[in-house]
Amino acid sequence: MAKKLIGPSTRLFPMPTLLVCVKTGENAANIITIAWGGIAGGSPPLIGIAVGKNHFSTPYLRKEGNFTINIPNSRQDVEADYCGIVSGTRDPDKAKTCGFTLAPSTKITSPLIAECPMNFECKLYKELDFKGLYLFLGEVVETHIDEAVLDEHGRIVTEKLDPLVFLPNGEYRKIGDFVSKAFSVGRKLSKPQVSPD
Ligand SMILES: Cc1cc2nc3c(=O)[nH]c(=O)nc-3n(C[C@H](O)[C@H](O)[C@H](O)COP(=O)(O)O)c2cc1C
């Protein structure tokens, strides 16, 4: 396998497409699309989002101290992209433009996007100051999931959740084919246990 060195990069395939919603005023909220995000801890449950310092959302995220992370499905690509190419300075009601309903959260002041099949309510846990961006760590205090994407055992059906995936080459994609069972398929390479005599 011949490898080409491309230098330090952030080209991690795939990335999530997250719609982060933060309260900006009485009955007002802004939505920003974030692909630089992911799990940062399990206990407490933390999700990290990297947000540029110059974005309209940034001072509100710091001041409000909470936000929701909303997972769009693959049919919500236009809306997700819009929230990532138009700033709240130009459109202070992106939710309305997108046809999204902002519904109250249960434990925080920032609302969630009702039309997204999954929503995480996050309290700002820590803010890390990096060059050009803040890494906000949000502690997940509640999770909402559309009953229609669950099976009879309450497990998420991937095809029904159908999360919109972002690739660093600038494409939105759907989740692809099932490959194998995690925490299981690797057993094929396990050596048989040798019992002590
Ligand atoms: C697919 C996609 C992913 C993005 N990911 C990020 C990100 O991880 N961090 C960030 O600061 N901006 C990201 N952006 C850019 C912001 O979403 C964009 O600048 C947005 O208009 C800022 O909104 P605001 O000014 O209303 O806060 C992304 C945009 C798109 C389209």
The ligand as an SDF file (V2000), in Angstrom:
LIG
                    3D

 31 33  0  0  0  0  0  0  0  0999 V2000
  -21.5000   20.9060    6.7960 C   0  0  0  0  0  0  0  0  0  0  0  0
  -21.0140   22.0640    7.6170 C   0  0  0  0  0  0  0  0  0  0  0  0
  -20.2750   21.8360    8.7490 C   0  0  0  0  0  0  0  0  0  0  0  0
  -19.8030   22.9010    9.5200 C   0  0  0  0  0  0  0  0  0  0  0  0
  -19.0940   22.6350   10.6440 N   0  0  0  0  0  0  0  0  0  0  0  0
  -18.6770   23.6600   11.4390 C   0  0  0  0  0  0  0  0  0  0  0  0
  -17.9760   23.3780   12.6490 C   0  0  0  0  0  0  0  0  0  0  0  0
  -17.7490   22.2290   13.0270 O   0  0  0  0  0  0  0  0  0  0  0  0
  -17.5930   24.4390   13.4040 N   0  0  0  0  0  0  0  0  0  0  0  0
  -17.8510   25.7460   13.0420 C   0  0  0  0  0  0  0  0  0  0  0  0
  -17.4860   26.6550   13.7810 O   0  0  0  0  0  0  0  0  0  0  0  0
  -18.5190   26.0260   11.8870 N   0  0  0  0  0  0  0  0  0  0  0  0
  -18.9350   25.0230   11.0990 C   0  0  0  0  0  0  0  0  0  0  0  0
  -19.6200   25.2760    9.9270 N   0  0  0  0  0  0  0  0  0  0  0  0
  -19.8460   26.6750    9.5460 C   0  0  0  0  0  0  0  0  0  0  0  0
  -21.0010   27.3240   10.3110 C   0  0  0  0  0  0  0  0  0  0  0  0
  -22.0990   26.4470   10.4370 O   0  0  0  0  0  0  0  0  0  0  0  0
  -21.4430   28.5950    9.5520 C   0  0  0  0  0  0  0  0  0  0  0  0
  -20.3740   29.5180    9.5160 O   0  0  0  0  0  0  0  0  0  0  0  0
  -22.7070   29.2240   10.1130 C   0  0  0  0  0  0  0  0  0  0  0  0
  -23.2520   30.1050    9.1700 O   0  0  0  0  0  0  0  0  0  0  0  0
  -22.4700   29.9820   11.4060 C   0  0  0  0  0  0  0  0  0  0  0  0
  -23.7230   30.3650   11.8730 O   0  0  0  0  0  0  0  0  0  0  0  0
  -23.9260   31.5790   12.9040 P   0  0  0  0  0  0  0  0  0  0  0  0
  -23.0520   32.7340   12.4300 O   0  0  0  0  0  0  0  0  0  0  0  0
  -25.3920   31.8810   12.7980 O   0  0  0  0  0  0  0  0  0  0  0  0
  -23.5120   31.1050   14.2590 O   0  0  0  0  0  0  0  0  0  0  0  0
  -20.0970   24.2350    9.1400 C   0  0  0  0  0  0  0  0  0  0  0  0
  -20.8620   24.4690    7.9900 C   0  0  0  0  0  0  0  0  0  0  0  0
  -21.3270   23.3890    7.2290 C   0  0  0  0  0  0  0  0  0  0  0  0
  -22.1480   23.6550    5.9990 C   0  0  0  0  0  0  0  0  0  0  0  0
  1  2  1  0
  2  3  1  0
  2 30  2  0
  3  4  2  0
  4  5  1  0
  4 28  1  0
  5  6  2  0
  6  7  1  0
  6 13  1  0
  7  8  2  0
  7  9  1  0
  9 10  1  0
 10 11  2  0
 10 12  1  0
 12 13  2  0
 13 14  1  0
 14 15  1  0
 14 28  1  0
 15 16  1  0
 16 17  1  0
 16 18  1  0
 18 19  1  0
 18 20  1  0
 20 21  1  0
 20 22  1  0
 22 23  1  0
 23 24  1  0
 24 25  2  0
 24 26  1  0
 24 27  1  0
 28 29  2  0
 29 30  1  0
 30 31  1  0
M  END
$$$$
